[in-house]
Amino acid sequence: MTENPGSTPPRDDEPQPPYGQQPPAGQPPYPPQQPYGQQPRPGQPYPPQQPYGQPGYAQQPYGQQPAYGAPTTGSGVGDAFSWGWTKFTQQVGPFLLGVLAYLAVIVVISAVLFAVILGGTVASVDPDTQELRNGAGLGLVFGYLLVVAVVLLLSAFMQAGVTRASLEVADGRRIEVGTFFRFDEFGKVVVAALLVGLGTAVGILLFVLPGLVFAFFAQFTLFFVIDKRMAPVDAIRASFTLVTRNLGAVVLLFLAVYAANLVGSALCGVGQLVSFPVGLLATTWMYRRLQDEPVAP
């Protein structure tokens, strides 16, 4: 059997597609190969070859959750806060205006609710005895509980808004005030905030410590909902898994964020305009680095 004079004999290690099977449209028929007969320079290995039909990046199987491994190099709390402070100062205007906008909404709604409750209380006072009529005291208690619940829910939305803005910054994008109020899946954010708030509240009723533990393990829930678009329950599970597998780094982060907000509260609350977004930016950096995901420099 004779060979064509100009043909190139196939290499033994060159992967071949199955007989009769064509490669997908837009994909070259064969992966790039070292020119036949040409050897690499001394000390230089052959370039790595990609198996035929396999993309050049690792794809996650459909329906399978990513693996949350151990922290990588450069995932310290100091690095997280350094990055958070740098990004905050680079876009200080949108962060301050976004947080102030949420605070204004919280103050206005709380004032309106308190006015309604106080008005109802005054109307429930007996003009002769100056005492509350029957049932008015119970209504007053429920009114105050309603105000507390509304404030906590709005605070959770503020945290979600700053979280979204922080994720945008981590992706290297510029933010604006509207970024803090824009959610792709608003319903999931609401349900996730309610579940985390409910779990924390129930835990606090059980001698306080269980509530703090739940809040600690669920601290990345909104990140998974907003960033990965997970369902609320799946996001809580993912947060528990990420914290459990990186317990040391996350404990230090949690304590550092708490200390920063404590210092911010001591400065008549004004310091929290800085400590709150910087703490969430640091948490965003840690959330990405613990999963070996890129963060904008």
C-alpha positions, 0 to 999 in steps of 0.5 A: 500500500503506497502513501501519497507523496505530500501527505503527512502521516498521522501521529500515534498520540494524536486524538482522533474523533470516532469514525463518522462523527463530526465535531460540533459546529464552530469547533476546529476538527482537531485540537492544536498540535505541535507541527509534525517533525518539529521538536520543542526547544531544549528544556521546553515541554510540549504544549498541553493538549485538550481532549477532543470535544472538551471545552477549555474550561471546567464546566459544572454539571447541571444541577450540581452545587459548586464545591466550597473548599478551603481558603486560598492564599491571600484570604486574610481578614486584613486583606479583606478590609484593606480591599474593602476600604480601598473600594469604598474610598474609590466610590465613596459617593454612591455608597454614602448616598445609597446607605443614606437613602435607605436610612431616610426610608427607614426613618420616615416609615418608622415615624409614620407608624409611630404617629399612627400608634401614638394617635391610637393610644391617645384616642384609647385613653379614658378622659375621666380616669386617664387610663387605657380602655380595655384592649388598648394596651394589647393593641399598643404592644402589637403596634410597637412589635409591628414597627420593630418588624418593619424596621428589621425588614427594611434593615435587611433590604438595606443590607441586601442593597449594599451587598448587591453594590459590593458584588458589582464592585467585586466584578470591577463595575462602577456603581450608582445610587440606583444599584442599591435598589435594583434586584433581579429576583426581588421575591427571593431576596424578601424570602431569604431575609425573612428566613434569616431574620426569623431563624435569628429571632427564634434563636435569640429567644432560646437564650440568645446564643443560638440566634447569634450562631445561626446569624453567623452561619447564615451570613452569606445567604444574601450573597448566594441569593443575589450572586448565584440566584439560588433559592432561599433555602439552598442559599442558607445551606450553601452559606452554612457549608461555606462557613463550616469548611472555612471556620477559622477565617470566617470567625475572624471576619465576623468578629472584625466586622462586628468590632468595626460596626461597634466602633461606628455605633460609638461615634453617635451612629455616624461612623456606621455610614463608613463601617457598614459598607466597608464591612460588607465589602470585606465580607464580599471579598472573603466570600469570593476568595473562599470559593477561588473566584476572582475579585477586581483589584 
